[in-house]
């Protein structure tokens, strides 16, 4: 069994920062690509940022220059540093990971979601 546990969401004012983390644990051989998605009410889930095993990253245009994704492979953890937050960033943020389990199956797993609210 594999679990992805997220933390770090909350309520902030525009211009402030938050940092999210997501740790994978369980029957894991290795974690490949990881990413952060977000979903606002009434909207489809979108990929915000992704990071490959080797560290290459991609970001949706709306967060470039403000968000930074990183990972700690030894801890099977992915982070999302969010600076200069704006109201349009308000959403539930979900982490995702491609995980090789101990029975050598590559599967995707999702975190439980954490609410990020940006409001004055």
N, C-alpha and C positions, 0 to 999 in steps of 0.2 A: 504494500500500500504506500502511496505517495501523498503527502500533504504539502500545500503551498499556503503559508500563513502570512498575511499582509499586516502592516502596521504603519501609522504615521499620518493618517487622514485627520481632517479637522476643519474648523471654521477660521478663516483669515480675512483680513481686509485687502482690497486691491493694492498691489505693489509689494505685498509681503511674500514670504517664502514658506514652503513646506518640503519635507523630505520623506519619501515613502520607501519602505523596504519590504521585501518578499523573500522568505526563506523556504527552500524545499527540503523536505526530510522524508525518511522512510526507506523503502527498498530500492535504493538508487545506486546504479553503477556510475552514471555520469549525467550531467545536464548540458544540453547543447544550447541552441538559441533560446533567449529569453526576451520577454517584451512586456510593455505596459499598454493596456487598452483603456478606453474610457467610454462611458455611455451616459448621456444626459437624457432626462425624461423626454419621451417622444421621438428620440433620435436613435439611429443605428449605432452600434458599437464601432469605434474606430481605433485603429492602431496609432498610438501616440509615439512610441519609440521602441526600437528593438536593438538588441546587441547579440552579435554572434559569439561563438565560443572563443574565437581569436581576438575579440574586442572591437571589431568594426561595428559602427552604429548607423542608424537611420532614424529620422524624425519627421513627423508630419510638419508641413510648412508653418502652421500656426504656432508651433512651439519652438522652432529653431532659434537659437540664441538665448532662450530663456530656460529650457529644460536640459538636463544632462542625465543620461542613463549610464550606469556603471554596474560592474559585477565583481563579486569575490568568489572565484571558483572553488577555493578551499572550503568555503562556507555554504556553497550552493545558494547564494543570495544575490538578488538583483535589487538595485536602488534606482530611485528617480528623484533627483534634486530639481525642484520646481521654484524658480525665481520669478519675480515680477508678475505674480499671479493676477489674472484678470477675471471678471465675472464669467466670461465665456469659457473659462477653464472648469467651471463648476460641473461636476459629474461624479459618478461612481467609477473609481479606478480599479481595474483588475490586472493582476499579473498573470503571465502565461509562460510556460516553459515546455520545451521538448525534453523529455526525460527518458534515458535508457534505464530500464528497471533490471532487477537482479535476474529475471528470466530472459533478459536480452530482448525486450520489446521496446520499441520507440513509440512513445505515446505523449499526447499533450495533456497538460494539467492546468487547472485554473485556480487562482486564489479566490477567497470568499468575497472580495470587493471591499473597498474602503471609500467612504464619502469624503470628497473634497468640495467645500463650499467657499466661494469667494464673494463677499458681500460687504457693503458699507452700511 
